[in-house]
Amino acid sequence: MDFLVYRYASVASWPGEDVYARNLFGELLPSEGLPFVYTPFSAALLSVTSLLPAQTSFVLWTTGCVATLAFIIGVCLPRSLPRRRTIWLTLLLLGCCTTIVAQHLVWGQINLFLAGLCLADFVRHTNGRWSRFVPKGVLIGIAAGIKLTPAIFIPYLLITRQWRMAVSAVAGFAGTVIIGGILFPTMSVTYWFSDVWQLSSKVDLGTQFASAGNNSIQGAAAAIGHWAVSPSKVIVIVVAVLGLFAGAKIFRAGQMLAAVLAVGMTASLVSPVSWLHHWVYLIPALVVLWFLGRKPTRVFVAAAALVLLIHGTDLGEHMLQNGPTLLAPLGILLRESLLLISVSTIGLFLALRSRPSPPAAAILDHRPVEGIPART
C-alpha cells in the first residue's frame, strides 16, 4: 500500500493537484484512502514508481530494497572476516525474515533507501572520487528532504564538529526544498506551512497510534493510556538529547559507525510514530554490536535477533490479548521489543566505545575519515 501511495501521489502531483489536501484513492487502497505525508520534493522523485506497470515497478522497488539492505549489512562486516561472503549472504537472508524488513518489503516502504543514503555518506572518504562532485553530507540532506526523520543527523554533525558535512547536509536539504517549491509551489506552501505540523496525526491512521505496530516512546505511552502521552513528550525530548550526546561520545571514542547507528535508532525512539518498518538502523546496529562485543554481548545480540525473527511485537500483542495473565509481563516486553532492544543497544555501544572495532567494509583505504579521532 505504501508503494502505491508513492505512485499515486507522484502521478497526481504533476497536473497540479495538491496531494496534501485530501487522502489518495486508487486500486488496492482502503475505501477511505490514505494520506501522502512526505515532502513535495519526494513526490517528484517518486515519479520513478510510475514509469512502469505497477507490478513491475513493485518488483524492482523490492529488489532495490533488498540490494540496499545487502549494502548496509556489508558496510558493517569487517573486511578481514573469514568466509565473509557466506556470512554476508546469511545475514541478508536472516535480515529479510525479521519483522522490520518483512514489514518493509510487504508495504513497499522507503526507509531502507534513506538509511542507505545516510550510511553511504558517512562511510565514504572526504577526498574520494564521488566526494569531489557530491560533498559528504549532501546525501544526508537529500534523505531529509525526502522524509524529515534523517534530519536528526544534522544536529549530530554539529555536536561532533563535523562542520563541512553539516553545512553540506543543510545545503542538500535546502536544495530539495527549493526544487520542490519550483515544481509544486502550491503543494509546497501547504506542506511547509501546514501539513508538516500535523504529520503525526496523519501518519497514525486515526486508530493505530497505541498499537503494537508503533514502537516509539509515545506509542508505548499511548498503550498505557491516553493520559500518558503528554508526559511522554518530555521523555522524548530528554531521550533525543541523550541519544545525540551518546552518539557524540561513541564517535569521539573512534566508533564512527556505531555512533551513526545509535543516532539512527534515536530517531525511531523519539518520532511520534515509528512503525515496525521504520527501525531499519536496528539490524546493522546488532551486526556491529556482535563484532564489537564479547560473549555476554553476543548472547544479547542472539536473543535480540531471535525476537526480531519470531516477530516479537505481534507475538507480544497476541499474548496480551489472548494469553494468560501470568504471561503479561513477557507480552509487554515482546510488544515493545524494538524500543527496548534499541535502548539496550545504544547503552552497550556506550559501554563498549573504548574497544577497537574492525574497519567498516565500505571504507576503501586507511586514510582517516573526516572527524574521526586518530588512534595511537
Sequence and secondary structure as in RCSB ss.txt:
>XXXX:A:sequence
MDFLVYRYASVASWPGEDVYARNLFGELLPSEGLPFVYTPFSAALLSVTSLLPAQTSFVLWTTGCVATLAFIIGV
CLPRSLPRRRTIWLTLLLLGCCTTIVAQHLVWGQINLFLAGLCLADFVRHTNGRWSRFVPKGVLIGIAAGIKLTP
AIFIPYLLITRQWRMAVSAVAGFAGTVIIGGILFPTMSVTYWFSDVWQLSSKVDLGTQFASAGNNSIQGAAAAIG
HWAVSPSKVIVIVVAVLGLFAGAKIFRAGQMLAAVLAVGMTASLVSPVSWLHHWVYLIPALVVLWFLGRKPTRVF
VAAAALVLLIHGTDLGEHMLQNGPTLLAPLGILLRESLLLISVSTIGLFLALRSRPSPPAAAILDHRPVEGIPAR
T
>XXXX:A:secstr
 HHHHHHHHHHHHTTT  TTSS B  TTS TT B   S HHHHHHGGGGGSS HHHHHHHHHHHHHHHHHHHHHH
HS TT TTHHHHHHHHHHHHHHSHHHHHHHHHT SHHHHHHHHHHHHHS TTSTGGGTS TTHHHHHHHHHSSGG
GGHHHHHHHTT HHHHHHHHHHHHHHHHHHHHH HHHHHHHHHTGGGSHHHHHTTTT TTSTTB SHHHHHHHH 
GGGHHHHHHHHHHHHHHHHHHHHHHHHTT HHHHHHHHHHHHHHHSS  BGGG TTHHHHHHHHHHHS HHHHHH
HHHHHHHHHTTHHHHHHHHHHHS GGGHHHHHHHHTHHHHHHHHHHHHHHHTTTS     TT  SSS  TT    
 
